[in-house]
Amino acid sequence: MDATIFKAYDIRAIYPDQMDENDIYQIGRAFIDFLKVKEVAIGWDMRVSTPSLLPHLIAGINDAGAKVIKLGQIGTEVLYFTVGKNNYESGIMLTASHNPSEYNGMKMVKKGAEPISGDNGIYEIRDLAINSKYERLNLPTQVEEIDPFPEFRQRVEQLVDITKLKPIKIVIDAGNGMGGVLVEKVFSGSNLNVIPMYFEPDGRFPNHEANPIKEENVAELRKRVVEEKADLGIALDGDGDRIFFIDEHGGYTLGYFLVAILAKKILEKYPSSKIVYENRLTWAIEDTVSKCGGTYIICKPGHSFLKSKMREIDAVFSGETSSHFYYKDIYYADSSMLTIALLLELLTQENTTLAKLLAPYSEKYFISGEINFTVDNADTTIEKVKQYFVSQGYEIDELDGITTGRERDWRFSLRKSNTEPLVRLNVEAKSQEIVDQKTKEISDLITS
């Protein structure tokens, strides 16, 4: 087994080179041996290797003495919700999220849908799986099957009255991932006028990768929104938990501004509550939360960090610039479907468009967008940039990578990737001119 498939937040592996049927059996055994639980809820997406891998994962879990609750082919957020709602002891989602077709993997949670990450068990599971060399026992199958969608839809409907949404025209590109299934299960019977693109789950991704953070994968959607004269467009990733919005002009909407907009919406429902956000881009969120009477708490990027912080301080909402949105109402987990419902409810209530909703933010907060640099040594690069700004009298925050400039007319974040030899730069300022100037200054430092 390739030890590098165990990442900081999940397992990602190329099938069958890095993870095959025997490997996933070993991981199933190790998962139970580490957690000491008697049941695991399992869901899976449309990956082409899943029909071969899934029986071996179930066998490993059963041979370790635990029962499997099969949830079927679902989106990841449905697994999170179902584990939390039914008080299951643990859960595994067989998915590689937005990765290309040759990948598969796992997202794992404890009771309450608490994520298992590098901080609380994923590497211990790795060591058990690699070193224990479990023998096949072929114990009697312990499997129960349930349909999790009715309860999941009911929860969304409890939070947003879907029947009151106006007949908004939406082009939705599911990228042959699980997003189309989710949309049909949650929003069927509503007034929405949905124009589907690539709703059929197909792990070969015959049309484009189910990774909407890459602009080439949303180019067709942007064009289609304009051609259809739609009110907005929506793109979802492979397992459906990451969501991107396109405005009525075909414009790409930033997750950063959506965190602020959704925080305002959530604070209307839960006044004076706490909002957790990450430190890549901050001003729009801080200003909005303060104005709405909430309390903002900064945190390292990454779903396990944000979810843990939300639990720790009893926050109601959190979001990332990468377009993941987390809700206390969904057991502190991601939910693209609740995000859609909340945004459409907001557009309905205010009788406005997405572009108009975003305008106050895009006109006030100027940003560079995330810029990635391939480097030989990320730590050395970040230290070089740090020392440059320390020498100029800047205070440096090292919560995640480095950030500085908060009390000036600009700020930046420079952090390293968890999975690639990259550093990621974000700059925000009070004018586009300052953004461009500072972006060039830091870029030159990184590449020199």
C-alpha positions, 0 to 999 in steps of 0.5 A: 500500500502506498502510504502517501494516499493518506492525506491531511483530510482524507484518502485519495488514491489512483486505482489500482496502482495506489489502492486496490481491493486488498488495500481497501480491505486492510483500511476497513479493518484498520478503521474499526480497530482504531475507532473501536466501533460496532457500526459504520454508515457507508455511502459512495459516489459514481467512481468507476472503481467503486463496484469492485472496491466496495465489497472489499471495504464492507468485508474488512469492516465485517471481519473486524466485527462491525456492522455496515449501514449502506446508504447507497450512491449519494453526495457526501453531505448526505453521509455527514447528515445521516451519521449525525441525525441517526447518531451512528458511531462512524461513517465512510464516504467512498469518493475522490471528490473532484479528482480525475476519473482514475482516482478513488478514496475515502472521507471518514467521520466519527460519531456526530459527523466529526471528521477524521483528519491528520490531527485525530486518527487518519495517520494511525489508521494508515499505520494499522492498515500498512503494518497489521497485514490482516488475514481474511476471515470471511465472517457472516455479512452484517449489512443493513440498507437504508434510504437517507434522502427523505430525512435529508430533504426534510432537514433542508425543508425545515430550514428553507421553505422550498415551496415559496421560492420563486420560479428562478431559472437556473442552469445547473452543471453537475459534471456527471457527478452526484450533484444532479442526483442531489438537486433532483432529490431535494428540489423536485416539486419546487417552482424552480426552472432547472436546466440540467447539464450532465446530471447522469452520474458517470465516473468517467467524466465524459464531458469535463472534470467535475472540478469547477474550481478550474475555469475551463470546467465552467466555461460551457456553463457560463456560456449557457447561462447567457444563452438561456437568459437564466437568472444564475448558474450552478456548478458542483464537484464530483461528490456534490459538496463543493458549489460555485455560482455563475451570475446572470451575466455569466460572471464567476462568483467568488466563494469569499463574497458568498461567505459574507452574504451567507453569514448575513443570511444566517445571522438573520436566523440566529442573531448575535451568533458566532461565525468562523472563517479562514484567513486567506481573505477576511475583510468582507466577512469581518465587516459584514458579520460585525455590521449584522451583530455577530461575532467572527472567529478566524481559523486555519483553512481546511474543513477539519479545522473549521468544523472543529472550531465551530463545535468548540465555540458553538458557531452556526456557520463557516465558509471557505473561499474554496466554496465549501460552506458549513452549517451547525444545522447539518451537524457542522458539515458541508452542504451545497444543497442548503447553500443553494436553498438559502441563496435562492431564498435570499434572491426571492425575498429581496427580489434581486439578481445574483450580480446585484447581490454581489455588487456591494462587495465587488465594488468595495473589496478588491482582490487578486484571486488565488495565485499558485506558484510551483516552488522547490521548497515551500517553507523556504519560500514562505520564510523568505517572504516573511523576512522581507516584510519583517524587515519593513516593520510589518507584524506577521501572523503565522496561523497558517502560512503567513499573513500581514498588512491587516491594519494597512490599506492592504493585506495578504496571505501566503500558505503552502499546499498540503498536497503539492509543491505549491505556495498560494498567494491571496492579496486584498486591498482598498483599490485594484491599483494597490492589489496589482502593485502588491501582487507584483511585489510579492510575486517577484519575491517568490520567483526571484 
